[in-house]
Amino acid sequence: MRSPNRRIRRNALIAAGTAALTLFATTTPATADPTRATKGVEDKTAAQIAALQDIKKSLSAAETKVDSALIVEQRRRADVSTRNKLPSLQTGVEVQSGDTVLVDIRAHKVTDDLVNAVRGAGGGIRSVSAEGRTVRAQLPLAAVGPLAERGDVRRVETAVEAKTFHQADRNAKAKESEAEEATKEAKAKDIEARTQRAIASVQAAKTGEGDRAHAADTARDQFHVTGTGVKLCALSDGVDSLELSQASGELPAVDVVPGQEGSGDEGTAMLEILHDIAPNASLGFATAFNGDASFADNIKALRFRLGCDVIVDDVLYFNESPFQDGVIAQAVDAVAADGALFFSSAGNEGNVADGTSGHWEGQFVDSGVGVGKFAGTAHDFNPDPNAKQVFNPLSAASTNVPVTLFWSDPLTRSFNDYDLYLVNSSGNVVTSSQNVQDGTQDPYERINTPASGSGLRLAVVKFRGEDKYLALSALGGRFKDSSDGLKGFATPGVTRGHSAANGAISVAAAPAATPLPFDLEAGDPANPRGPFPNAFDGAQKPERFTSDGPRRVFFAPDGTPREEVRQKPDITAADGVQTSVSGFNPFFGTSAAAPNAAAIAGLILSGNPGLSTTEVKQALTATAIDIAEAGADNRTGAGVVRADLALAYTGASPQPLAKAQAPSVRNDADGSAYLKPGTTSTITLPVLNSGDGMAASTSVVLTSPTAGVTIAPRSRYYGNIEVGQSVVNTFKVTVPAAQAIGTSVKLEARVSYAGATSPTATSFQLTVGEPSREVKHFAYAGPVVAIPDNDPTGVSVQLPVSGIGRASQLSLSVDGATCTTADGATTVGIDHTFVGDLVGTLTSPSGATATLFQRSGGTGGNLCQVVFTDTATAAFSSVTSNLAPFTGSWKPATPLSALLAEPADGTWTFKVVDVAASDRGSVRSVTLHAAGYV
């Protein structure tokens, strides 16, 4: 416990006795202009903070709702005197062409009126989350203030950023980022070329380091479980190289949420890790990088739309509070409550035990040192009651890292106002964050350290309010003693956000094989080595960068007080593993560890389909091998997991997975392949066992809820079905004479067998009548419509359909009279300068949707005389840019047959979304082709 006499300690800063350590002299009262004992560094710093506080004091009511970085950027651009007063200040606001900035507009409620107002102000929509009450937009800087004046706008802030936990060398990572930003076109061409080479080459089998280190290969051999019946899904930046990994044999089909492919390749690398350990599990993906609200929406989409059993992510949004579960953590808890397992990277932010942490948390201590012209006192970091230190110094390598400050107020209800300043060794304020908190804002400030600088140090200032518990984090940086006598102070607990949610399993990292091939900072001890080709044992050491816990929480999700301390991280898994993805070979960081752990959970569920999430977590923690302090510790949790030990704990058996497949029809009256009114048909129904074990004593019950339809016999015995085999049997289906042509008969097949996955249920819609040979055409007759650039709302055209009834066949053509790759061509169906940016979907009158094309075609331009049909030979996903303009018949990304279950008459919607920046185009001419029944 700190001494209560700290507030009356002497006023001089004595950490090193140098002028550089004296930020400000004492001030009484807090609102007085502080006296200065000497000229020099401390005066310069005080004057610059006073200039920033001048701006804060001058804000209008609307401006108090705007991120302080945006305000200061506006003032610096408009007023030369502001620039002169703050010569070294960097706001961190990235102003792009047209003087626009990417912002998150936090609303009391997202409405069409608000979205239209953003567009009317010149904004380009990037994402919209009604549930998260957030619109992300590229907005003119000058429009920020007027938009904040709206009553439905709670706050306008610089778009909250995020990071993944791929531990890469800083210099190499910076070069990779520059290369990626330089040319989207070059990256697309490189992926396309490598995909074609992969298709043409024979891929050699490989042994994954994580697979071996976790003894997952042993577990699969011993228990004969491979992930059958389980769906594993990932969230990360993007899956740019997905088709390349599939062509290389590294990945099977992946279910991607339409329009949520993202950008980047960390997601592809994570999917490869999942597939290596659980090769028969199905896979899914959605990006986490369209904003925090969109991330939360996609977590739910993976569970509630795609049916994912295990979800894993490797992302932290900088505004995720350590003290209260925000929108992302609440989404995690929602899917966990629904029965999904959620794994998340603990982070690469270092830990106190290894001396790699850039995190400090604790109660604000009033140093008595006045700050600025108007108000505020600095926090004292030094726990010594006989010394004061209002700066926490950063290491020389802590450049270009985000720094966040939180305090223990509830989200959206902070009445206490704290500010954050970064100062260099010359006494200049390099950057600051001084948002207004007056009861409706978040207890949060955020800055970025510059790309270069010396003697960087952080100060926390209480501008107004009570002494609160603080959390100050230099994410990827390090607090370290300075050369001029300042002591670096760090405390445990940097893990935060949704990884620390009760519903999440937070995963630390330990190397599978070779050590991390670079020093985290110059002069660091050697990085640990992994066990490959052996499995993990008690001699293993965790990665030196892995984030530590625990996580102290002060509030329930609704903001009511509820204190708890959460043991985080939960477990440890392997990083430093090989993937085929460029830039992730090997793949270090807790970004690699989390999917290894998630895939092991997939194996457990595959061998124990009825196991609860609590039981799966217990199996992982109870069998984890201790590799740090005895028992559960704040670096590695329960220890490093091994698949063989976890499956031995739960027990496991190879599960069959027998499902009815699409039936074939032979009409007993005329020998045709169609059901007809007043006739009986022989239905041949296959059952396929795609599981890991034999489906013993298999039987099928076939029923129909369609009025008047009879089935004989009701059940059939299929016997034992071996793994990978299909067995067929026949049923007689009689259709009543009154059944109308073009209506459907629904068949429901329930397959029962010996196994925990039994029974399985599948339904089929068979249409009465013979497909008409007359195909009707329904062309878009409206004006040319522009495709909004990098806008998830996209553009839609309506295609009214009549006179079809139930459709027997369906295709969509993107038309055109003369095909060319010319920019803005008026004779093509869709002109666009980068077809690889586009996602096209077709939605039926009943609301069912099929994806026609999904970011295929790379740098190629324009679609012309293209027909999307299930009967095509090749998938559009296989097209290469040299085929532009794209023509011919292609299979869509998802089958159009899924849209045939309901009557076709009504309004169909063709939608095109551009999901990446800088290329534009238009929808000009499309036609829906449909045939009914006779």
GIRA-V844764 format. One record per residue. N is the residue number from 1. PHI is phi in whole degrees, -180 to 180 (NA if undefined). PSI is psi in radians with two decimals (NA if undefined). Layout:
# GIRA-V844764
((N	PHI	PSI) (N	PHI	PSI))
This chain:
# GIRA-V844764
((1	NA	2.38) (2	-75	2.64) (3	-70	2.40) (4	-69	-0.21) (5	-83	0.05) (6	-62	-0.55) (7	-68	-0.30) (8	-111	0.33) (9	-69	2.89) (10	-63	2.71) (11	-87	-0.26) (12	-79	2.49) (13	-83	2.15) (14	-118	0.19) (15	-55	-0.68) (16	-138	-0.13) (17	77	0.28) (18	-103	2.78) (19	-63	-0.51) (20	-64	-0.38) (21	-86	-0.24) (22	-91	1.67) (23	-69	-0.96) (24	-147	2.72) (25	-83	3.12) (26	-69	2.65) (27	-137	2.30) (28	-141	2.22) (29	-78	-3.03) (30	-64	-0.45) (31	-89	-0.02) (32	-80	2.73) (33	-75	2.02) (34	-65	2.42) (35	-77	2.65) (36	-120	2.22) (37	-75	-0.56) (38	-143	2.85) (39	-86	2.81) (40	128	-2.56) (41	-56	-0.82) (42	-66	-0.58) (43	-67	-0.76) (44	-60	-0.82) (45	-62	-0.80) (46	-61	-0.71) (47	-66	-0.67) (48	-72	-0.68) (49	-67	-0.63) (50	-62	-0.67) (51	-64	-0.68) (52	-68	-0.67) (53	-69	-0.51) (54	-57	-0.76) (55	-64	-0.78) (56	-62	-0.68) (57	-70	-0.40) (58	-92	0.03) (59	-67	2.47) (60	-77	3.01) (61	-60	-0.72) (62	-67	-0.66) (63	-68	-0.40) (64	-68	-0.25) (65	-92	0.07) (66	-110	2.44) (67	-50	2.29) (68	-61	-0.54) (69	-64	-0.68) (70	-67	-0.71) (71	-61	-0.87) (72	-64	-0.67) (73	-62	-0.73) (74	-63	-0.79) (75	-66	-0.71) (76	-64	-0.62) (77	-74	-0.55) (78	-91	-0.36) (79	-134	1.96) (80	-66	-0.51) (81	-67	-0.60) (82	-64	-0.73) (83	-63	-0.67) (84	-68	-0.62) (85	-72	-0.43) (86	-126	1.18) (87	-66	-0.48) (88	-108	0.07) (89	-72	2.35) (90	-121	2.15) (91	-78	-0.39) (92	82	0.00) (93	-80	2.16) (94	-91	1.79) (95	-90	2.08) (96	-100	-3.08) (97	-55	2.48) (98	79	0.25) (99	54	0.81) (100	-108	2.72) (101	-133	2.61) (102	-86	2.13) (103	-130	2.74) (104	-108	2.12) (105	-100	1.90) (106	-90	2.13) (107	-115	2.77) (108	-70	-0.56) (109	-159	2.32) (110	-84	2.15) (111	-128	2.88) (112	-61	-0.59) (113	-62	-0.72) (114	-67	-0.79) (115	-61	-0.72) (116	-67	-0.59) (117	-66	-0.67) (118	-63	-0.78) (119	-63	-0.72) (120	-64	-0.45) (121	-85	0.11) (122	92	0.22) (123	-87	2.53) (124	-103	2.14) (125	-72	2.32) (126	-109	-0.62) (127	-162	2.68) (128	-133	2.20) (129	-126	1.86) (130	-67	-0.75) (131	-67	-0.68) (132	-83	-0.05) (133	52	0.82) (134	-140	2.38) (135	-118	2.17) (136	-99	2.29) (137	-149	2.65) (138	-91	1.90) (139	-122	2.42) (140	-56	2.37) (141	-57	-0.65) (142	-68	-0.31) (143	-90	-0.12) (144	-62	-0.87) (145	-61	-0.91) (146	-58	-0.64) (147	-66	-0.64) (148	-66	-0.32) (149	-73	-0.27) (150	-66	2.48) (151	-70	-0.44) (152	-86	-0.03) (153	-97	2.13) (154	-85	-0.66) (155	-164	2.56) (156	-121	2.11) (157	-134	2.70) (158	-53	2.32) (159	-50	2.16) (160	-63	2.33) (161	-98	2.93) (162	-140	2.91) (163	-139	2.67) (164	-98	3.02) (165	-113	0.80) (166	-83	2.02) (167	-86	1.74) (168	-119	2.75) (169	-61	2.30) (170	-58	-0.78) (171	-66	-0.77) (172	-66	-0.68) (173	-66	-0.67) (174	-64	-0.71) (175	-66	-0.70) (176	-63	-0.73) (177	-64	-0.73) (178	-62	-0.73) (179	-66	-0.71) (180	-66	-0.73) (181	-71	-0.49) (182	-65	-0.74) (183	-153	1.83) (184	-63	-0.64) (185	-64	-0.79) (186	-63	-0.67) (187	-66	-0.75) (188	-63	-0.72) (189	-67	-0.66) (190	-65	-0.79) (191	-62	-0.73) (192	-62	-0.77) (193	-65	-0.74) (194	-69	-0.57) (195	-64	-0.78) (196	-64	-0.65) (197	-67	-0.67) (198	-65	-0.68) (199	-63	-0.63) (200	-83	-0.22) (201	-108	2.82) (202	-96	2.19) (203	-90	2.31) (204	-82	2.54) (205	-66	2.56) (206	-136	2.78) (207	-107	2.12) (208	-76	2.39) (209	-64	-0.71) (210	-67	-0.66) (211	-58	-0.77) (212	-77	-0.79) (213	-62	-0.58) (214	-89	0.04) (215	54	0.57) (216	-71	-0.60) (217	-63	-0.70) (218	-63	-0.75) (219	-64	-0.73) (220	-64	-0.73) (221	-67	-0.69) (222	-77	-0.72) (223	-105	-0.14) (224	58	0.75) (225	-119	2.45) (226	-133	0.10) (227	101	0.06) (228	-55	2.36) (229	82	0.06) (230	-120	2.48) (231	-114	2.12) (232	-107	2.28) (233	-133	2.58) (234	-125	2.63) (235	-126	2.28) (236	-161	-2.60) (237	-75	-1.01) (238	-168	-3.09) (239	-134	0.93) (240	-58	-0.65) (241	-99	0.40) (242	-58	-0.83) (243	-65	-0.60) (244	-64	-0.79) (245	-64	-0.63) (246	-69	-0.73) (247	-65	-0.51) (248	-82	-0.09) (249	82	0.19) (250	-84	-0.39) (251	-141	2.56) (252	-87	-2.84) (253	-62	2.48) (254	-126	2.28) (255	-85	1.82) (256	-103	2.28) (257	-59	2.14) (258	-54	2.30) (259	80	-0.02) (260	-117	0.64) (261	-74	-0.47) (262	72	-2.90) (263	-141	2.37) (264	115	-3.07) (265	-135	0.14) (266	-65	-0.59) (267	-62	-0.70) (268	-61	-0.78) (269	-63	-0.70) (270	-65	-0.71) (271	-63	-0.65) (272	-63	-0.68) (273	-64	-0.79) (274	-58	-0.78) (275	-70	-0.58) (276	-60	-0.73) (277	-88	-0.62) (278	-124	1.30) (279	-66	-0.35) (280	-100	0.03) (281	-74	2.54) (282	-81	2.76) (283	-127	2.65) (284	-145	2.85) (285	-155	2.61) (286	-151	2.57) (287	-73	2.67) (288	-108	0.16) (289	-112	0.54) (290	-109	0.39) (291	110	2.80) (292	-65	-0.69) (293	-67	-0.72) (294	-65	-0.67) (295	-58	-0.83) (296	-61	-0.73) (297	-61	-0.71) (298	-73	-0.54) (299	-58	-0.82) (300	-69	-0.63) (301	-63	-0.67) (302	-63	-0.64) (303	-82	-0.90) (304	-88	-0.34) (305	-105	-0.74) (306	-96	-0.21) (307	71	0.62) (308	-72	2.35) (309	-88	-0.62) (310	-130	2.24) (311	-122	2.46) (312	-138	2.48) (313	-138	2.93) (314	-139	0.68) (315	-125	2.51) (316	-129	2.20) (317	-88	2.40) (318	-67	-0.37) (319	-91	0.16) (320	-73	2.08) (321	-71	2.47) (322	-77	-0.29) (323	-107	-0.10) (324	-157	2.45) (325	-73	2.05) (326	-89	-2.80) (327	-64	-0.61) (328	-74	-0.83) (329	-61	-0.63) (330	-67	-0.61) (331	-66	-0.68) (332	-60	-0.83) (333	-64	-0.57) (334	-67	-0.77) (335	-73	-0.55) (336	-66	-0.68) (337	-65	-0.43) (338	-87	-0.01) (339	107	0.06) (340	-86	2.60) (341	-93	2.32) (342	-122	2.10) (343	-111	2.49) (344	-145	2.51) (345	-63	2.31) (346	-70	-0.49) (347	118	2.81) (348	-114	0.57) (349	-91	0.16) (350	86	3.10) (351	-151	2.77) (352	-69	-0.66) (353	-59	-0.63) (354	-95	0.03) (355	69	0.48) (356	-114	0.20) (357	-89	2.50) (358	-118	0.69) (359	-126	2.37) (360	-136	2.36) (361	-142	2.63) (362	163	3.13) (363	-72	2.42) (364	-61	2.33) (365	-120	2.07) (366	-70	2.02) (367	-76	-0.28) (368	79	0.07) (369	-94	2.00) (370	-72	2.64) (371	-132	2.22) (372	76	-3.07) (373	-84	-0.57) (374	-102	-0.89) (375	-162	2.92) (376	110	2.55) (377	-131	2.60) (378	-85	2.60) (379	-74	2.49) (380	-99	1.96) (381	-78	-0.39) (382	-80	2.08) (383	-74	-0.16) (384	-71	2.11) (385	-66	-0.20) (386	-104	0.23) (387	-145	2.79) (388	-130	2.54) (389	-152	1.96) (390	-97	-0.02) (391	-113	2.53) (392	-115	1.96) (393	-80	2.54) (394	-101	2.69) (395	-69	2.82) (396	-63	-0.46) (397	-85	-0.03) (398	-86	0.86) (399	-100	2.66) (400	56	0.77) (401	-123	2.56) (402	-75	2.50) (403	-125	2.26) (404	-122	2.57) (405	-128	2.21) (406	-124	2.73) (407	-140	2.91) (408	-83	1.12) (409	-115	2.71) (410	-70	2.64) (411	-62	2.45) (412	64	0.19) (413	-142	0.74) (414	-91	2.07) (415	-98	-0.17) (416	-102	2.37) (417	-116	1.92) (418	-116	2.61) (419	-128	2.81) (420	-130	2.28) (421	-131	2.46) (422	-116	2.20) (423	-121	2.55) (424	-100	3.14) (425	-67	-0.28) (426	-87	-0.04) (427	89	0.06) (428	-82	2.44) (429	-75	2.03) (430	-84	-0.72) (431	-160	2.85) (432	-153	2.84) (433	-141	2.05) (434	-141	1.05) (435	-65	2.69) (436	-82	2.29) (437	-121	1.90) (438	-133	0.42) (439	121	-0.21) (440	-125	0.03) (441	-108	3.01) (442	-83	2.59) (443	-80	1.32) (444	-155	2.30) (445	-132	2.59) (446	-148	2.37) (447	-135	3.04) (448	-123	2.39) (449	-72	2.67) (450	-72	2.92) (451	-68	-0.39) (452	-149	2.76) (453	161	2.81) (454	-128	2.55) (455	63	0.63) (456	-71	2.43) (457	-151	2.60) (458	-109	2.46) (459	-127	2.40) (460	-110	2.21) (461	-120	2.22) (462	-85	1.86) (463	-75	-0.66) (464	-165	2.50) (465	118	-2.81) (466	-89	2.85) (467	-77	2.05) (468	-117	2.89) (469	-76	2.30) (470	-114	2.72) (471	-137	2.02) (472	-117	2.11) (473	-132	2.15) (474	-97	1.70) (475	-75	1.86) (476	94	-0.03) (477	-103	-2.93) (478	-153	2.31) (479	-81	2.26) (480	-151	2.53) (481	-54	2.41) (482	-92	2.90) (483	-74	-0.29) (484	-104	0.37) (485	102	-0.04) (486	-77	2.48) (487	-97	2.37) (488	-85	2.24) (489	-114	2.22) (490	-136	2.60) (491	-133	2.78) (492	-70	2.83) (493	112	0.45) (494	-71	-0.43) (495	-62	2.33) (496	-159	-3.09) (497	73	-2.66) (498	-69	-0.39) (499	-65	-0.43) (500	-97	0.14) (501	-66	2.67) (502	-62	-0.54) (503	-83	-0.06) (504	-102	2.61) (505	-105	1.91) (506	-87	2.28) (507	-118	2.12) (508	-88	3.09) (509	-125	2.51) (510	-139	2.48) (511	-70	2.48) (512	-83	-0.56) (513	-142	-1.94) (514	-68	2.70) (515	-69	2.79) (516	-52	2.18) (517	-83	0.35) (518	-153	2.76) (519	-77	2.45) (520	-62	-0.76) (521	-142	2.72) (522	-57	2.35) (523	87	0.05) (524	-70	2.72) (525	-64	2.90) (526	-62	2.53) (527	-78	2.62) (528	-71	2.78) (529	-109	2.65) (530	-96	3.11) (531	-87	-0.24) (532	-49	2.29) (533	-91	0.22) (534	-93	3.11) (535	-98	2.81) (536	-56	2.50) (537	-141	-3.05) (538	-68	-0.19) (539	-83	-0.13) (540	-67	2.55) (541	-113	2.52) (542	-74	2.86) (543	-64	2.53) (544	-72	-0.34) (545	-91	-0.17) (546	-63	2.42) (547	-74	2.58) (548	-105	2.85) (549	-114	-2.74) (550	-79	-3.07) (551	-117	2.02) (552	-89	2.25) (553	-121	2.44) (554	-109	-0.35) (555	-135	2.61) (556	-72	2.90) (557	-55	-0.53) (558	-85	0.05) (559	93	-0.05) (560	-75	2.57) (561	-61	2.30) (562	-163	1.70) (563	-86	2.42) (564	-158	2.74) (565	-117	2.12) (566	-101	2.29) (567	-72	1.88) (568	-139	2.55) (569	-70	3.01) (570	-91	-0.78) (571	-147	3.06) (572	-127	2.54) (573	-143	3.11) (574	-81	2.46) (575	-125	-3.02) (576	69	0.65) (577	-107	2.74) (578	-82	2.44) (579	-134	2.98) (580	-90	0.01) (581	-85	2.25) (582	-59	2.31) (583	89	-0.13) (584	-130	0.79) (585	-146	1.55) (586	-81	2.94) (587	-112	1.83) (588	-103	2.74) (589	114	2.87) (590	-67	-0.22) (591	-61	-0.58) (592	-85	-0.57) (593	-67	-0.74) (594	-61	-0.80) (595	-68	-0.49) (596	-62	-0.79) (597	-66	-0.72) (598	-62	-0.71) (599	-67	-0.63) (600	-63	-0.71) (601	-60	-0.63) (602	-62	-0.70) (603	-64	-0.71) (604	-61	-0.82) (605	-66	-0.61) (606	-63	-0.65) (607	-89	-0.16) (608	-144	1.26) (609	-58	-0.47) (610	-91	0.05) (611	-69	2.44) (612	-80	2.85) (613	-62	-0.63) (614	-63	-0.71) (615	-69	-0.62) (616	-66	-0.80) (617	-62	-0.70) (618	-62	-0.69) (619	-63	-0.70) (620	-68	-0.79) (621	-76	-0.63) (622	-69	-0.48) (623	-105	-0.01) (624	-64	2.55) (625	-93	2.17) (626	-64	2.18) (627	-128	0.13) (628	-137	-2.36) (629	-62	2.61) (630	-60	2.40) (631	79	-2.98) (632	-67	2.22) (633	-125	3.01) (634	-89	0.10) (635	-109	-0.73) (636	-120	0.03) (637	64	-2.30) (638	-74	-0.28) (639	127	-2.98) (640	-87	2.37) (641	-90	2.63) (642	-133	2.32) (643	-65	-0.70) (644	-64	-0.69) (645	-71	-0.70) (646	-65	-0.73) (647	-72	-0.55) (648	-66	-0.58) (649	-69	-0.79) (650	-83	-0.39) (651	74	2.65) (652	-160	2.57) (653	-137	2.54) (654	-66	2.12) (655	-95	2.33) (656	-74	2.78) (657	-143	1.55) (658	-100	2.16) (659	-133	2.52) (660	-69	2.41) (661	-104	3.04) (662	-58	2.26) (663	-81	2.78) (664	-112	2.72) (665	-123	2.38) (666	-133	2.01) (667	-74	2.15) (668	-68	-0.37) (669	-81	-0.78) (670	-126	0.05) (671	76	0.05) (672	-75	3.02) (673	-98	0.55) (674	-135	2.55) (675	-73	2.46) (676	-138	2.64) (677	-58	2.40) (678	73	0.29) (679	-127	2.85) (680	-111	2.44) (681	-126	2.62) (682	-91	2.10) (683	-101	2.13) (684	-99	2.08) (685	-117	1.91) (686	-81	2.63) (687	-127	2.16) (688	-108	2.35) (689	-101	1.81) (690	-101	0.24) (691	-87	-2.84) (692	-99	-0.24) (693	-133	2.90) (694	-67	2.41) (695	-89	1.71) (696	-87	2.54) (697	52	0.90) (698	-79	2.36) (699	-139	2.73) (700	-127	2.31) (701	-108	2.12) (702	-113	2.14) (703	-132	2.96) (704	-142	2.26) (705	-84	-0.06) (706	-72	2.22) (707	-58	2.29) (708	87	-0.21) (709	-81	2.32) (710	-119	2.61) (711	-131	2.32) (712	-141	2.32) (713	-75	2.90) (714	-70	-0.58) (715	-133	2.69) (716	-137	2.53) (717	-94	2.21) (718	-103	-0.16) (719	76	-2.69) (720	-90	2.29) (721	-116	2.03) (722	-72	2.86) (723	-58	2.25) (724	83	-0.05) (725	-98	2.75) (726	-124	2.40) (727	-122	2.44) (728	-115	2.72) (729	-151	2.91) (730	-121	2.67) (731	-136	2.70) (732	-103	2.17) (733	-118	2.12) (734	-108	2.23) (735	-102	2.29) (736	-65	2.64) (737	-62	-0.46) (738	-82	-0.08) (739	-67	2.19) (740	-75	2.54) (741	-62	2.40) (742	88	-0.10) (743	-86	2.93) (744	-111	2.64) (745	-110	2.18) (746	-97	2.22) (747	-111	2.35) (748	-119	2.06) (749	-108	2.13) (750	-111	2.09) (751	-105	2.12) (752	-115	2.51) (753	-163	3.04) (754	-81	1.94) (755	160	2.71) (756	-70	-0.35) (757	-84	-0.06) (758	-84	2.54) (759	-89	2.85) (760	-111	2.59) (761	-126	2.31) (762	-138	2.43) (763	-118	2.64) (764	-134	2.49) (765	-109	2.03) (766	-112	2.26) (767	-90	2.44) (768	-83	2.22) (769	117	3.01) (770	-104	2.40) (771	-56	2.32) (772	-69	2.52) (773	-85	-0.15) (774	-88	2.01) (775	-98	2.22) (776	-101	2.63) (777	-121	2.32) (778	-127	1.69) (779	-92	2.57) (780	-69	2.22) (781	-113	0.16) (782	-88	-3.04) (783	-75	2.91) (784	-62	2.33) (785	-122	2.30) (786	-74	2.51) (787	-91	1.99) (788	-60	2.34) (789	-73	2.23) (790	52	0.87) (791	-133	2.02) (792	-68	-0.26) (793	-75	-0.44) (794	61	-2.78) (795	-136	2.50) (796	-126	2.54) (797	-125	2.56) (798	-99	2.45) (799	-128	1.61) (800	-69	2.35) (801	-124	2.40) (802	-149	2.77) (803	76	0.30) (804	-106	-0.69) (805	72	-2.25) (806	-88	2.29) (807	-82	2.41) (808	-95	-0.44) (809	-149	2.72) (810	-151	2.37) (811	-150	2.81) (812	-131	2.31) (813	-113	2.45) (814	-98	1.95) (815	-88	-2.79) (816	146	2.57) (817	-91	-0.77) (818	-132	2.16) (819	-92	2.29) (820	-155	2.80) (821	-96	0.11) (822	-61	2.41) (823	-60	2.31) (824	68	0.40) (825	-58	2.35) (826	-95	-0.07) (827	-106	0.20) (828	-109	2.94) (829	-76	-0.80) (830	-131	2.09) (831	-98	2.28) (832	-160	2.41) (833	-81	-0.09) (834	-155	1.46) (835	-60	-0.46) (836	-65	-0.12) (837	-88	-0.16) (838	-101	2.54) (839	-124	2.17) (840	-117	2.34) (841	-131	2.70) (842	-124	2.20) (843	-118	2.30) (844	-81	2.94) (845	-59	-0.46) (846	-83	-0.13) (847	101	-0.06) (848	-72	2.50) (849	-128	2.42) (850	-121	2.49) (851	-93	2.15) (852	-86	-0.89) (853	-141	2.56) (854	-144	1.50) (855	57	0.75) (856	-111	2.63) (857	109	-0.17) (858	54	-2.27) (859	-82	-0.05) (860	-63	2.58) (861	-114	2.44) (862	79	2.40) (863	-112	2.26) (864	-151	2.18) (865	55	0.79) (866	-102	2.33) (867	-117	2.15) (868	-98	1.99) (869	-148	2.51) (870	-65	-0.33) (871	-86	-0.05) (872	-66	2.77) (873	-81	-0.78) (874	-112	2.64) (875	-85	2.54) (876	-63	-0.39) (877	-63	-0.27) (878	-92	-0.02) (879	-70	2.63) (880	-120	2.77) (881	-62	-0.45) (882	-69	-0.20) (883	-84	-0.12) (884	-66	2.54) (885	-68	2.50) (886	-77	2.20) (887	-137	3.05) (888	92	-3.07) (889	-99	2.38) (890	-143	2.58) (891	-72	2.42) (892	-74	2.96) (893	-64	-0.65) (894	-128	2.60) (895	-64	2.43) (896	-72	-0.32) (897	-60	-0.41) (898	-66	-0.25) (899	-97	0.06) (900	-92	-0.01) (901	-73	-0.38) (902	-120	2.82) (903	-54	2.50) (904	-85	-0.32) (905	-67	2.35) (906	135	-2.92) (907	-99	2.13) (908	-96	2.69) (909	-126	2.14) (910	-103	2.16) (911	-125	2.42) (912	-126	2.26) (913	-120	2.31) (914	-97	2.04) (915	-105	0.16) (916	-141	2.79) (917	-85	2.77) (918	90	-0.05) (919	-125	2.59) (920	-135	2.90) (921	-177	-2.95) (922	-147	2.69) (923	-95	2.19) (924	-117	-0.82) (925	-151	2.02) (926	-138	2.68) (927	-140	2.38) (928	-97	2.29) (929	-115	2.23) (930	-144	2.56) (931	-128	2.56) (932	-101	-2.52) (933	-127	2.72) (934	-129	NA))
